């Protein structure tokens, strides 16, 4: 009987079969989603490269250097982050000497060491220490799958196939592709759509994508638009789970749901949405996972940094080898997303203060802060060249840019009301933060609190065009979600019942229903007061029903605690209502997710640009008459990047948005960098006259400027038939004609 009991006891090492099946289910879902917009050959190459060249060697480094081995979800996710970081640094080094096509060669070296050396083999391929319980694994699989499906529906499902419909496009993806095209050949990256001017920007995503392109030979269009987003996002979900499990009670104490819930909240939560016609700030990871690849990579690296930092702070900086991982991730964070290191630095400052107050050694926090500061300053000089990319210090300007403000603009206190509405929305969605209790004594929790506070302050105290200051909070929000879920687990843990997961689940489902009813009932009501009253009523009803049901079932614990736990769960899970509705509703989607833009390329225009890539040499300069994705009343939206993106060649003047010069001018004139006119009118005129009224002198001016090819876009304006008298016709489609200068 004793032996039988041991067999049925909890596993202490190695993953369970049920847990592996849950992981395989998520992997199969991911592969199916990728296969919907890629060819089988591309899919196989991409999956092999991601697994063998990035994840496995990163997994080996994570375990070999960091001494990790908690569970496979954490190790594979962190391994992908470390592998991506290593790939970026190797690519930068190899590209600087013209060997970028061989930047993958570091991976087999690491794997050979991991297999051949006996000590390394024992440390890398050992069994995990804390495998996921079956219930935990399936809850994690379910939450990840839901978030993944929402992102896919409002990402690739909405914008693909790329470059086929000019009415269904997103200019930022063409911008990202143009930078990745430059990363294939240029060190440092240049502004291809503006004659190859220097580009001061966080470009490590583009180097990572260029490395993948050289290693797989998959077209950049497919990598940027169809493939690369998914492993980055999936690994980010895994690291949210890993961070949550460091602060929540063990599985034996009943909090198996906390990690999966943190993934769900970080992915889709963030803001309770009472207003039917206005979204209150999209800060969840799902919002930018597809349309902002740099943010997708940035969140992944930031979370990996937080995991390592928490472990170092808790263990007084031991083992020391983990500092290598911290430095590696900090180096890549510096060029992955500019928001990361300031948040991490403030996190270390909070940890330093907490350690000082409890009279524990502050050296780990001091060293971590010093590393963050040193790398950030170095990045400001070398990567960003002192550029702020249009960021200004304007306290609370965010509340003028966000959705509630236009509804309240007639009120003399519109900015204040907008701020209160937005902050209330965010606070309710993360209300578990107020119940962390003794968890604040944990140095890791103090560090994460610093990251969260820095993200909020960065958003509230700065401004940028397009409300891009929200990326401070978007970078910090996964950490905030972890702390909020930990607070909720701490709150319902006071009930003293392992079945509190039922209370959380029921409250969450009822919260979604009651908040949906509240939005429906208040949809036609003016102002913001009545919608908030309906929302408050929904939360109160949910909490009361859950608490009464809990006590009616004769479960232990205080009625007030059950009431409070139900309210918090209803708010946090109910905050995902609109993103969940976005799966089937375009109206709901428009409140949270971006909608397609006009101004993309037709299939004929894209085909002509791709012909140009195949028939020209890297560095060949192109001139075009296409500059605006939308032109109305003399105003040009100059986010025209797709010619540079698809041709992978520099264009004399295509668009001029998202360049350092445009940002400087817009900052000086307090204008929109996408709508300002081009600053060198003589150069623009000399470029355009060749297409409208060509002369030998006009052609010669372009030739002297280094132009080799002309891309005449017939949808951008009339093209003179006399142009073929001066240049050689090379390719013609319905919408575009390509000429070569003789």
VEXDRENNU-76306 format. One record per residue: residue in one letter; x, y, z of N, C-alpha, C in turn. Coordinates in steps of 0.1 Angstrom, whole numbers, plus 5000, padded with zeros to 4 digits. Example, Ala and Ser with C-alpha at 12.3 -4.5 7.8 and 13.67 -1.06 7.14 Angstrom:
! residues 2
A513249435078512349555078513249675078
S512849785071513749895071512950005079
***
This chain:
! residues 742
X500849885000500050005000500950135000
X502050125007502950245008503450274994
X503850164987504450174973503450244964
X502150194965501050244957500850394959
X500950434972500850574976501950664969
X503150604969504250674964504050694949
X503550594942503250604928502250714924
X501350734933500250834931500650974936
X501750984943502151104948502551204938
X502751334942503151434932504551404926
X504551434913505851424906506851534911
X508051494912509051594917510051624906
X510051554895510951574884510351524871
X510751594860510251544847508851594844
X508551624832507151664828506251554828
X504951574830503951474830503551454815
X502951334812502551304799501351404795
X500451424804499351514802499851654799
X500851704806501451834804502051844790
X502751734786503451734773502351734762
X501251664764500151674754499651814753
X499451884764498952024764499952104756
X501252094758502252164751502152134736
X502052014732501951974718500752034712
X499652034719498452094714498652244710
X499252324719499552464715500552474704
X501552384703502452384692501752354679
X500852264679500152224667499252344662
X498552414672497752524669498652634662
X499852654668500752764662501152724648
X501452594645501852554632500652574622
X499452534627498252554618498052704614
X498252794624498052934622499152984612
X500352934613501452974604501152924590
X500652804589500452734576499352804568
X498452884575497352944568497753054558
X498953114560499453214552500953194548
X501353074546502653044541502652904534
X503652884525503752754518504352654527
X504052524525504652414533506152424534
X506752454522508252464522508752574531
X508152694530508452804539508252764554
X507152704557506852664570507852574576
X508252474569509252374574510552444576
X511052534567512252604569512252694581
X511152764582511052854593511052784607
X510252674608510152604620511452544624
X512152484614513452424616514452524621
X514452644615515452754619515152794633
X513852824636513452874649513752774660
X513552644657513852544667515352514669
X515952484657517352434658518452544659
X518152654652519252754652519052864663
X517752874668517552984678517152914692
X516152834692515652794705516552694712
X516952584705517752484711519152534717
X519952614708521152664714520852764725
X519752844724519452934735519052864747
X518252754746517952664757519152614764
X520152574756521452524761522152634769
X522252754764522852864771522152894784
X520852894783519952934795520252834806
X520352704803520652614814522052604817
X522952614808524352604810524952724818
X524552844814525052964821524252994833
X522952984832522053024843521752914853
X522052794850521752684859520252654861
X519452694851518052674852517552534848
X516352504851515752374848514452354855
X513652464857512452454865511352384858
X511052424846510052354838510252384823
X509752304814509952314800509352444794
X508252484799507652614794508552724796
X509152744808510052844811511352834803
X511952714803513252694797513152714782
X512152664775511952684761511752824757
X510852894765510553034762511753124765
X512453104776513653184779514753144769
X514853014765515852974756515653044742
X514353054738514153134726514653274727
X514353334739514753474741516253494741
X516953404748518453404748518953374735
X518453274727518853244714518753354705
X517553434706517353544697518353654700
X518653674713519653774717521053744712
X521453614713522753574708522753584693
X521653554686521653564671521853714667
X521153804674521353944670522753994672
X523453954683524754004685525753944675
X525553814672526353744662526153804648
X524853834645524653894632525254034631
X525154114641525854244640527354234638
X527954134644529454114643529754064629
X528953964624529253904611528953994600
X527854074601527454164590528454274589
X529154314599530154424599531354384590
X531554254588532654204580532154134567
X530854144564530254094552529953944552
X529853884564529553744565528153714571
X527253804569525953794575525153664571
X525453614559524853494555525253374563
X526353384571526853274579526553304594
X525753394597525553434611524853324620
X524353224613523753114620524753014626
X526053024622527052924624527352914639
X526953004647527152994662526352884668
X525152854662524252764668524852614669
X525352564658525852424659527052414668
X527852524670528952524679528452504693
X527352574697526852564710526252424712
X525552374702524852244703525952134704
X527052144697528052044698528652034712
X528952154717529452154731528452094741
X527152124739526152074748525951924747
X526351864736526151724734527451644737
X528651704734529851634734530451644748
X530551764754531151774767530251714778
X530751624786529951544795529351634806
X530151734811529551824822528451904816
X528751964804527652044798526451964795
X526651844790525551754787524651724799
X525351704810524551674822523751794827
X524251914825523652034830522552074820
X522752054807521752104797520552014796
X520851884796519751784792519151714804
X519351774816518751704828517251724828
X516551654837515151664839514751794846
X513551834844513151964851512851934865
X512952044873512752034888511352044892
X510552134885509252164890508252154878
X507952034874507052014862505652074864
X505052114854503652164855502752044859
X501752074867500751974870499851974858
X499151854855498251844844497251954843
X496551994854495552094854496252234850
X497352254856498052384853498452394838
X498952274833499352274819498252304810
X497052244812495952254803495352394805
X495352454817494852594818495752684811
X497052664812498052744804497852734789
X497652614785497352584771496152654766
X495052654774493852714770493952864770
X494552924780494653074780495553124769
X496653044766497553084755496853074742
X496052964740495352944727494353054725
X493653094735492653204733493253334729
X494353374736495053494733495653484719
X496253374715496853354702495853364691
X494653314693493553314683493053464681
X492953534692492553674691493553754683
X494853734686495953814679495953774664
X495753644661495753604647494553664640
X493453654646492153704640492353854636
X492853934645492954074643494354114638
X495254024635496554044628496553994614
X497153874612497253814599495853794593
X494853754601493553734596492853854590
X493353974594492754094589493554164578
X494854144578495754224569496354134558
X496254004558496853924548495753874538
X496253854526497553854520498153994518
X499454004520500054144519500254184505
X500154314503500454384491499554334479
X498354314482497354274471496154374470
X495854434481494654524482495054654488
X495054764479495554894484494654954495
X493454894497492554944507492654864520
X493554764521493754684533495154664535
X495754764542497154764544497454834557
X498754824562499154894574500554944571
X500755074570502055124565503255084575
X502955074588504055044597504754904594
X503954814588504554684585505454694573
X505154784563506054804552507254884557
X507154974567508255034573509154934580
X508654844587509454734594510154654583
X509454624572510054544562511254614555
X511054744553512054824547513354824555
X513154834569514354834578514954694578
X514154594577514754454577515554434563
X515054494553515754484540517054564541
X517054674547518354744549519354664558
X518754594568519554514577520254394570
X519754354559520354244551521754294546
X521954424543523154464536523854574544
X523154654552523754774557524154764572
X525254814576525654824590526254964591
X525555054599524255034605523155044595
X521955024600520755024591520555174586
X520055184574519755314568518255324564
X517855444561516555484557516355454542
X516055334538515955304524515055384516
X513955424522512855504515513255644513
X514355684519514855824517516355834514
X516655754504518055764498519055704507
X518755624517519755554525520355644536
X519555744540520055824551520255744564
X521255784573521455704585520155694593
X519955584600518655564608519055544622
X518555624631518755614645517555564652
X517455434654516255364658516555234665
X515655174673515855044678515554944667
X516654884662516554804650516954654652
X517054604664517554474666516554364661
X515254404661514254314655514654294640
X515054394633515354384619516554304616
X517554324625518754234624518354084626
X517554064636517153924638516353864626
X515553944620514753904608515653884596
X516653974595517553954584518353834585
X518753794598519553674600518653554597
X517353554600516453454596516253444581
X516253554575516053554560517353484553
X518553524558519753464552519753314555
X519353274567519353134570518353044564
X517153104560516053024555515753064540
X516153174536515853234522514353244520
X513653274531512253304530512153454527
X511253484518511053624515510653714527
X511253834528510953924539509453954541
X508753954530507353984531506653874540
X506953754537506353644545506853634559
X508153674561508653674575508053784583
X507953904578507354014585505854004587
X505153964577503753964577503053834582
X503753724581503053594583503753514594
X505053514596505753414604506353464617
X507153564616508053594627507353634640
X506153694639505353744651505053624661
X504753504655504153404664505153344674
X506353304671507253254681507653354691
X507753484687508053594697506953604707
X505653604702504553624711504353494720
X504453384714504353254722505353244733
X506553274730507653274740507353384751
X506853494747506453594757505353554766
X504353474761503353414770504053324780
X504953244775505653144784506353214795
X506953334792507753404803506853484812
X505653524808504653574817504353474828
X504053344823503853234832504953214841
X506153214836507353184844507553294855
X507253414852507353524862506253504873
X505053474868503953454878504253344888
X504853234883505053114892506153144902
X506953254900507953284910507253354922
X506153414921505553494931504253434937
X503653334930502453274935502653154944
X501753114952501952994960502152874951
X502652764957502952644949501652574945
X501752484936500652404931499952334943
X500752294952500152224964499252314972
X499452444971498552534979497352584971
X497152534959495952554951496052664941
X497152734938497152844929497652804915
X497252684911497752634897497152734886
X496152804890495452894880496153024878
X497053064887497553204887498453234874
X499353144871500153164859499353164847
X498453074844497653084832496753204832
X496253244843495453364843496253494840
X497553494845498453604842498653614827
X498753504820498953504805497653564799
X496553524803495253574798495153724800
X495353774813495253914816496253994808
X497553954808498554024801498254034786
X497653924781497353924766496154004762
X495054004770493854064765493254164775
X493754174787493254264797493754404796
X493854474807494454604808493554724810
X492354714805491454824806489954784807
X489254814817487854794817487154894808
X486354844799485854924788484254954790
X483855054797482455084798481855154786
X482655224778482155314768481955234755
X480755234749480455164737481155224725
X481455354725481955414713483455464714
X484155424725485455474727486255374735
X487455344730488355254737489255324747
X489455264758490155334769491655284770
X492355304759493755274759494155134758
X494555084747494954944745496354924750
X496554854761497854834767498254684768
X497354594764497654454765498654414754
X499254294756500254254746499654224733
X498354184732497754144720497654264710
X497554384716497354504708498454524698
X499754504702500854534694501654414689
X501154294693501954174690502154154675
X501254194667501454164652501954294645
X501254404648501554524640502754604645
X503354564656504554634661505554524665
X506254474655507254364657508354404667
X508754534667509754574677509254564691
X507954594693507354584706507254434710
X506854354701506754214703508154154708
X509154184701510554144706510854214719
X510554334720510854414732510254354745
X508954314744508354254755508954114759
X509354044749510053914751511353934759
X512154024754513454054760513254114774
X512254204776512054264789511654154799
X510754064795510353964804511453864808
X512353834798513453744802514353824811
X514553954809515354034818514754024832
X513454044833512854044846512953914854
X512853804846513053664853514453654859
X515453694851516853684856517053774867
X516553904866516754004876516153954890
X514853904889514153864901515053754908
X515553654900516253544906517553594912
X518253694906519553744911519253824924
X518153904924517853984936517453894948
X516753784945516353704956517453614962
X518453584953519453494957520753564960
X520653704962521853784965522953774955
X522453774942523353774931524053644927
X523553534933524053404930523053314922
X523553224914524953204910525453324901
X526753354902527253474895527153454880
X527153334875527053314860525753374855
X524753394863523553454857523653604854
X524753664859524953804855525353804840
X525953694835526253694820524953704812
X523953624817522653634810522053774811
X522153834823521553974825522254074815
X523554064814524254154805523954134791
X523854004787523453964773522154024770
X521154004778519754044776519654204776
X520454264785520454414786521054474773
X522054414768522654454755521654454744
X520954344743519954334732518754414735
X518354434747517254524751517554664746
X518754704747519054844743518654884729
X518754784720518354804706517154734702
X516454664711515154594708514054694709
X513954764720512954864723513554964733
X513455094729514055194738513455214751
X512255154753511555174766512055074777
X512754964773512954864782513954904794
X515154944790516154974801515755074811
X515055184807514655274817513755214828
X512855124823511955054832512654964841
X513654884835514454794843515254864853
X515854984849516655064858515855104870
X514655154868513755194879513455074888
X513254964882512954834890514054804899
X515354814895516454794903516554904914
X516155024911516155124921515155094932
X513955044929512955004939513554894947
X514154794941514754684948515854724957
X516654824953517754884961517154944974
X516055024973515455084984514854974994
X514154874988513554774996514654695004
X515754654997516754585004517454665015
X517554805013518154885023517254895035
X515854905032514954915044514954795052
X515154675046515154555054516554505059
X517454595056518854575060519454445054
X519254425041519854315034520854375025
X521854295020522854345010522254404998
X522654524994522054594983522854584970
X523954504971524954494960524254444947
X523454334947522854294935521954404928
X521154474936520354574930521254694925
X522254724932523154834927523854794914
X524354674914525054624901524054614890
X522854564892521854554882521454694876
X521354794885521054924881522154984873
X523354964878524555014871524654954857
X524454824855524454764842523354824833
X522154844838521054904831521455044826
X521955124835522355264832523455274822
X524455194824525655194815525255154801
X524455054800524055004786523155104780
X522255164788521255264782522055384777
X522955434785523755554781524555524768
X525155404768525855364756524955354744
X523755304746522755294735522355434730
X522155524739521755664735522755724726
X524055694728525155744720525255674707
X525355544708525755464696524555424687
X523455384693522255334686521355454682
X521055534691520055644689520655774685
X522055794687522655914683522156034690
X521656024702521056134710519656164706
X519056094696517756124691516656074701
X515656154703514556104712513356054704
X513456054690512456004682511056074684
X511156204687509956284688509356284702
X510056224712509456214725509656344732
X508656404739508756524746508256504761
X508756584770508156584783507056674784
X505856624785504556694786503656624795
X503756654808502856574818501456574814
X500856454814499456434813498856474799
X499756504789499256524776498556394770
X498956284775498356154771496856164772
X496356224782494856224784494156314774
X494856394767494256474756494256384743
X495256294742495356214730494456094730
X494056044742493255924743491855944740
X491055834738489755844733488755914742
X488755914755487655984762487656134760
X488856194756488856334756487956394745
X487856344733486956404723485456404728
X485056304736483756294741483456404752
X484556464758484456554769484956694766
X485356714753486056834750485256964753
X483956954753483157074756483257114771
X483657014779483657044794484957114797
X484957214806486157294809487157204816
X486757094822487657004829487856874821
X487856884808487856764799489156684801
X490256744802491556674804491556594817
X491056664828491056594841490056474841
X488856494835487856384834488456274826
X489056304815489656204806490656124814
X491556194822492556124830491956034840
X490956084847490356004858489655884852
X488955894841488355784834489355684830
X490455724824491455624819492155554830
X492455634841493155574852492255474860
X490955514861490055424867489955294859
X489855304846489755184837490955094839
X492155154839493355074841493455014855
X493055094865493155044879492254934882
X491054934877490154824879490654694872
X491254714860491754594853492954534860
X493554604869494754554876494554564891
X493254554895492854574909493454474919
X493954364914494654274923495954324929
X496454434923497654494929497454544943
X496254574946495954634959495854534970
X496054404967495954294977497154214977
X498354264974499554194974500054164988
X499654254998499954225012501454215014
X501754105021503154075024504054055012
X503454025001504254004989505154124986
X504754244991505654364988506954354995
X507054265005508354245012509354165004
X508854094993509654024984510454114975
X511754104975512554194967512254184952
X511854054947511454044934510154124931
X509254114940507954194938508254344938
X509254394946509654534946510254574933
X511054484928511654514914510554524904
X509654434904508554434894507654554896
X507454594908506654714911507354834905
X508654844906509354954900509254964885
X509254844879509054834864507654884861
X506654844868505254894866505055034868
X505655094879505555234881506255314871
X507355274866508155344856507355344843
X506755234840505955224827504755324828
X504055334839502955424840503455574840
X504455604847504955744847505555784833
X506155684826506655714813505555754804
X504455684805503255714797502555844800
X502555874813501855994818502656124817
X503956114817504756234817505356274804
X505256184794505756224781504656214770
X505056264758504156254747504856234734
X504256174725504756154712503656134701
X503956164689502856154679502356004678
X501055994676500455864675500355794689
X500455874700500355824713501355714716
X502555724710503555614711504155614725
X503855714733504355704747503655584755
X502555534749501855424755502755294755
X503855294747504655184747505455164760
X505555274768506155254781505255164789
X503955194789503055114797502854974791
X502754964778502654834771503854744774
X505054804776506154714779506054674793
X505554754802505454724816504154634820
X503154644811501954584815501954434818
X502754354810502854204814503254194829
X504254274833504654274847503554314857
X502854414853501654464861500654354862
X500354284851499454174851499854064860
X501154034860501653924869501453964884
X501754094887501554134901500054134905
X499254174895497754184898497254044901
X497653944893497153814895497753754908
X498953784911499553744924498653804935
X498353924934497453994945496153924946
X495553884934494253814935494353674941
X495453604938495753474944495953494959
X496553604963496753624978495453654984
X494553724978493253764983492453644985
X492253564975491353444976492053334984
X493353344986494053244994493553265009
X493053375012492553395026491353315029
X490753265019489553185021489953045027
X491253015025491652885030491152765023
X490852775010490252665003490852644989
X491352524986491952504973491052524962
X489752514964488752534953488452674951
X489252774956489052914953489152934938
X489852844930489952864916488552864910
X487552794916486152794911485552934913
X485852994924485353124927485853224916
X487153214914487853304904487253284890
X487053154886486553124873485153164871
X484253134881482853174880482753334880
X483453394888483453544889483853604876
X484953544870485453594857484353584846
X483753464845482753434835481553524837
X481053534849479953624852480253774849
X481553804853481953944850481953974835
X482353884827482253904812480853924808
X479953844813478453854810477853984815
X478054014827477454144833478054264826
X479354264824479954384817479454394803
X479254284796478654294783477254344783
X476454304793475154364794475154514797
X476154554806476254694810476654774797
X477554724789477854794777476654804767
X475954704766474754704758473654794763
X473454794775472354884781472755034780
X474055064781474455204782474955254768
X474755174758475355204745474855334739
X473555364742472955484736472955604746
X473555584758473455694768474655794765
X474355924767475356024765476356034776
X477556084774478556104784479155984789
X479855994801480555874806479955834820
X479155914826478655884840477855754840
X476755754831475855644831476555504827
X477455504817478155374814478955324826
X479555424833480355374845479355324856
X478255384858477255334868476755194864
X476555174851476155034847477254934849
X478454974846479654884848479754854863
X479654954872479754934886478654844891
X477454854886476354764890476654624886
X477254604874477554474869478554404878
X479654484882480654424891480054384904
X479254474910478654454923477754334923
X476954324913476054204911476854074910
X477854074902478753954901479353914914
X479954014921480553984933479553924944
X478453984944477453944954476953804951
X476653774938476153644934477253534938
X478453564934479553474937479753444952
X479753554960479953534974478853464980
X477553494976476453414982476553264978
X476853244965477053104961478153034968
X479253104971480353044978479852994992
X479153084999478753055013477652945012
X476752955002475652865001476152724999
X477352714992477952584990478752535003
X478652615013479252585026480852575025
X481352665017482852675016483352765027
X484552735031485152815043485452965038
X485853045048486253175045485253285048
X485653405049484853515052484053565040
X482753595042481853635031482453765025
X482953855032483453985027484753955018
X485553855022486753825013486253765000
X485253675001484653614989484053724980
X483353814986482753934978483854014971
X484954044979486054124973486754044962
X486953914965487653834955486853824942
X485553814943484653804931484653934924
X484754044931484754174924486054194916
X487154164923488454174916488554084904
X488153964906488253874894487353914883
X486153964886485254014876485854134868
X486554224875487154344868488354294860
X489254214865490454174858490154094846
X489253994847488953904836487953974827
X487054054833486054134825486754234816
X487954284820488654374811488954314797
X488954184796489254124783487954114774
X486854174779485554154772485654204757
X486154334755486154394742487154314733
X488354284737489254204729488554064725
X487854004734487153874731486053904721
X485354014722484254044713484854074699
X486154124699486754154686487054034677
X486953914683487153794675486053784664
X484853834667483753824658483153964654
X483554074660482954204658484054304654
X483854354642484654464637484554594645
X483354614650483054734658483854734671
X483854614678484654594690486054604687
X486454544676487954544672488454684670
X487654774665488154904662488354984675
X487854944686488055014699489454974705
X489954864700491254804707492354784697
X491954724685492954694676492954794664
X494154794657494254884645493354834634
X492854924626492054884614492954904601
X492654834590493354854578493354994573
X494455034566494655164561494455154545
X494155274540494355294525495855314522
X496155294509497555344505498455224503
X498055104504498954994501499154974486
X499954874483500254844469499254744463
X499054754450498254654443499254544440
X498654424436499454314432500354344421
X499954424411500754464400501954554405
X501654654413502754734418503754654426
X503254564435504154484443504954394434
X504354334424505154254414506254324407
X505954454403506954534397508154554406
X507854594419508854614429509754484431
X509054374432509854244434510654214421
X510154244409511054234397512254314399
X512154434404513254524405514254464415
X513854394425514754334435515554224428
X514854144420515554034413516454074402
X516254194396517054234385517954354387
X518154384400519054494403520054454413
X521054534416522054494426521854564439
X522154504450522054584463522754714462
X522054814467522654954466522255034454
X521654974444521255044432520155144437
X520255274433519355374437518155384427
X516955394433515755404425515155544428
X514555594417513655714418512255684415
X511255744422509855714420509055834421
X507855834415506955944416505855924427
X505955804435505055774445505555814459
X504855904466505355954478504255954489
X503055944486501955964496501055834496
X500655784507499655684507498255734507
X498155864512496855934511497256084508
X496556144498496756284496495456354494
X495156454503493956514503494056664507
X493456754499493556894503494956944504
X495856894496497156944496498056884507
X497456794515498256734526498556594522
X499856554524500356424520500756344532
X500156224533500556134543501656054537
X502956084542504156034535504655894540
X503755814546504155684551504155584539
X504855614529504955534517506355464518
X506255334521507555254523507555134515
X506455094508506454954503507354934491
X507755044484508655024473510054984478
X510555054488511855014494511754884501
X510554854507510454724514510554604504
X509854614493509754504483510954494474
X511454614470512654604461513954584469
X513954614482515154604491516254684485
X515854804479516854894474516555034479
X517655114480517355254484516555334474
X515655424478514855504469515255654472
X515555724462515955864464514955944473
X513755944469512656004477511455914475
X511055834485509755764484508855834494
X508755794506508155864517509255934525
X508856014535509856074544509356074558
X508256004561507855984575508855884581
X508755884595509555784603511055794600
X511555914597512955944595513356034606
X514656034610515056124620514856274617
X515056304605514856444601513456484602
X512456404598511056434599510656454613
X511156364622510856384636511356514642
X512656544638513156674643512356794639
X511956794626511156904621509756914628
X509156794629507856794636507956834650
X508956794657509156834671509356984672
X510057044663510257184663508957264660
X508157214651506957284646505757234653
X505857144662504757084669503757024659
X504256954649503356894639503456744639
X502656684630502656544628503756504618
X504656424622505856384613505356314601
X504156254601503656184589503056284579
X502756404583501956494575502756624571
X503956634576504756754572505256744558
X505356854551505856854537507356824537
X507856774525509256734524510056864525
X511156864532511856984535512757034524
X513156954514513956994503513156994490
X512357104488511457114477512157104464
X513357164463514057164450514457014446
X514856944456515156804453513956724449
X512856744456511656674453511156714439
X511256834436510756884422511656824412
X512956814414513856754404513556614402
X513156544413512756404412511556384404
X510456464407509156444401509056484387
X509856594383509756644369510156544359
X511056444363511456344353510256254349
X509256234358508156154354507056234347
X506956364350505856444345506256514332
X507456564331507956634319509456614317
X509856494313511256464312511956534301
X513256574305514156634295515556564298
X516456574288517756524290518456584302
X518256704305518856774317518356714330
X516956694330516356634342516856494345
X516956414334517456284335518956284340
X519656374335521156384339521256414354
X520356504358520456534373520256414382
X519356334378519156204386520356114384
X520856104372521956024370523156064379
X523356194379524456254387524256224402
X522956214406522656184420522756034423
X523155954413523355814415522255724412
X521155774406519955694403520255604392
X519855484393520055384383518655334377
X517555334385516355284380515255394383
X514155384374512955474376511755374378
X511055404389509855324391508655424390
X507955404378506855494375505555434380
X504955494390503655434395502555514389
X501755444381500655514373499555554382
X499355494394498255534403498655654411
X499955684411500455804419500355934411
X500055924398500056044390500356004375
X500056104367500356084352501856074350
X502155974341503555964337503655994322
X504556084319504756124305505156014296
X504455994284504855884275506255914269
X506756044270508056074264509156024272
X508855974284509955924293510755814286
X510055724278510755614272511755654261
X511655784257512655834247514055854253
X514055864267515355904273515955794281
X515155694285515555584293515155454287
X515655344292515355214286514155144294
X513155104287512055034293512454894296
X512254854309512654724313511554634317
X510554684323509454604328508154684329
X507054624326505754704326504654614331
X503854664340502654604345501454694344
X500354654348499154734347499254864354
X499954864366499954984374501355054375
X502354984370503755044372504655004360
X505555094357506555074347507955104352
X508855014349510255034354511155064342
X511955164344512955204334514355204340
X515355184331516755184335517355304328
X518155374336518855494330519955434321
X520055484309521055444300522455504303
***
